[in-house]
Amino acid sequence: MDSEPAFGIVLWSTDVFALAGFLERVTGAVPLAKHPGFADLGFGSARITVHADESYRGHPWFDAVTREGVARGIGAELRFEVADANGAYAEALKAGAQSIAPPYDADAVRECTVMGPDGYLMSLWQSLP
């Protein structure tokens, strides 16, 4: 990606490469850069940046997240449109995700929800014909 995307999100992680690899494997996010403590991925027109906890030592929640074990993803849901929700769900489980909701159809969408690395809740969905 040559320019800054219109939307991006930064995720804190205990294991940057594990979370980035999970996002690549399950959602199809495209790796743009990987360095110790940092990974950058593209997903459609958005950018996902994964930072190691130590990047945020000055953050008011740093102690709660790093020492008290509060899940980084608490209170957030990441939604990814995928080509095959069933396949993405199966791949997520193989990669160690916890099933929150197996694939189900509602209206014209098939959707499922998993909890991935660092407690991030991810809904994987596809449009149905």
Stockholm file with secondary structure:
# STOCKHOLM 1.0

chainA/1-129         MDSEPAFGIVLWSTDVFALAGFLERVTGAVPLAKHPGFADLGFGSARITVHADESYRGHPWFDAVTREGVARGIGAELRFEVADANGAYAEALKAGAQSIAPPYDADAVRECTVMGPDGYLMSLWQSLP
#=GR chainA/1-129 SS CCSCCSEEEEEEESSHHHHHHHHHHHHCCEEEEEETTEEEEEETTEEEEEEEGGGGTTSTTHHHHHTSCCCTTTTCEEEEECSCHHHHHHHHHHTTCEEEEEEEEETTEEEEEEECGGGCEEEEEEECC
#=GC SS_cons         CCSCCSEEEEEEESSHHHHHHHHHHHHCCEEEEEETTEEEEEETTEEEEEEEGGGGTTSTTHHHHHTSCCCTTTTCEEEEECSCHHHHHHHHHHTTCEEEEEEEEETTEEEEEEECGGGCEEEEEEECC
//
